[in-house]
């Protein structure tokens, strides 16, 4: 990965604690300009790669770490969370090259961004289930908050959509259906 950590000591080894270099997100492949692109979310940055060659196409920098949420792609936007503890949700316009941090972020959202449950998108609405049981619905095109409500429970599992309903499976075994 091309993110510059600026943290090598005189011995050439990293100074920053190792957990801040980790990420656990599953990448996704999407089509951008008629070509496949792999989107990978890592500690400190997210990347777009050519899956055939592994060549980096673009990068978005941020300060987060221990990312675990799967990116969601919709209408030329990739929705990426920036990490554990206090992350943001970034809507990144696809199609750029190089470091696109300043040029391709369409919008960002900073309140109740989940640490473990991945977002889910339905009919242009992006649903975020925070680990503490707060569900937020955003307009995927603009990032405008449509509604937010406490559903209760604590969550690690991502919401799923089936039969037009959102299914939320809490760590305690309760299932909430919206």
N, C-alpha and C positions, 0 to 999 in steps of 0.2 A: 504494500500500500504506500501511496506517495505522500501521506500527511507528514508534515515535518514536526517532530516532537520537541526539538530544541532542548533535549534533556540528557545528552550524553556526558558522562563524567570524564575525568582525565584518563580513566582506564578504558574508555570506549563503551562502557556499559550504561544502560538507562538508569537515571536517578529516580524518576517517577515510579511509584509503587505499581507493580504488575497488574493489579486489578483494574487500573485506569487505562490499560491497553487492550482490554478484552471486549469482545462483542459476541453475541450468541444468536444473531438474527439469521433467519433463512432467507437467502436471496430470491428474487423473482426474475423471470424473463418476460419481456414485453417487446412489442414491435415499435420502433421509433424510425420514422422516415422510410418505412418498408424493410428495415433491417432489424434483426433481433438484438436486444441489448439486455445484459444482465445487470440488475440493480442490487448492490450489496451495501448494507448498512454496517459500518464499523465504528469502533471507538474513534472519536475526534473528527470523523468525516464519513460521508456516504459517497458511493462511486457508481458510475456507469461503465461497464466493460463490454467489449466485443467478446461474446461467448466462444467464438471460433478460435480467437487468437489470445485472449486474455489481456489484450491491450486496453489500457485505461482510456476512456473517451472523455469523461468529465468527473469532476469532484466538487462536493459542497462541504466546506469546513464548518465545524461547530466545536463546542467544548465538551460534549457529553462522552460517556463511557458506558460499558456493560449493556449496550443496546441488545434487546431481545425481540422487539416487535418486528413483524414482517411488514415490509412496505406494501402499500396499496397503490395501484395505478388506475387512472381513470382520465379519459379525454386529454391525453398529453401531459398530465400532472402525475408526479409520484409523491405520495404522502409518506413522509419519513419522520420518525421520532428520533430525538437527538440523545437519548440516554436515560440512565437510571437516576433516581433520587429527585432531580429537578430538570426534567427534559421539556423540550418544546416539540410541537408538531410543525413541520415545514411542508408547504406545498411547493414542490420544485417543478418548474416547466422543463420538460424533456426536449432534447434537440440541440443542446449546447455542446461546446467542446472546451476542454481545459478547466480551469478553476472558475466555476459558474456561481460561486457564493454570492457575489454582488449583483449579478445580472439575471439570474433565473429563479429567484425565490418569489413566487406569486403572492403568497401570504404566509403568516405564521400565527400560531395559537399557543398560549402559554399557561392556561388555567386547566387544572385537572387532566393533564396529559398522563395516560397510563404508563406504568413501568414494565408490566408484563403482558396484559391482554392486548393483542393486536387490534387495530381499528377494523371496522367492517363498513363497506359501502353498499348502499341500496338506493337506486333511483336518484342519484345525485346528492344523497345525504350521507354524511360520514358520521358513524357512531363510534364514540370513544367510551370505553368502560374503564374507569379508574380502579385501581387495585382496592381502594377503600369503599367501593360500591356506589360511586357517582357516575351516572350515565349522561353523556353530553351528545347532542345532535348538532352538527355543523353543516352549513351549505358548502358542499365540496368545491364549488366554483369560486366562492368568495371568502370562505372561512368564517362567515357570519354565524354566530351562535343562534340556533333556532330554539332550543330548549335544553334545560339541564335539570336532572332530578336524582335524588338519592334513592337507590333501589335496595340498599341494605346488603350486608354480607361483605366478605373480602374475596378478591378474585385473583387468580393467576391464569385461568383458562380464557381464551379469546371468545367473544360472542360468536355465535353461528346464526345463519339465516336459513330457515326452512319453512315452506308453506306461507311465505310472506310475514313470518314472525321472527323476532330476535329471541334467541335462547341464551340465557346467561347462567352458567354453572358455577356456583360459589364453592369456595374451598371447604365449607362445612357440609356440602352435599345438597344444598337447596338449589332448585332451578327456578328462575324467574323468566316468564315469557312476556314479551312486549309486542 
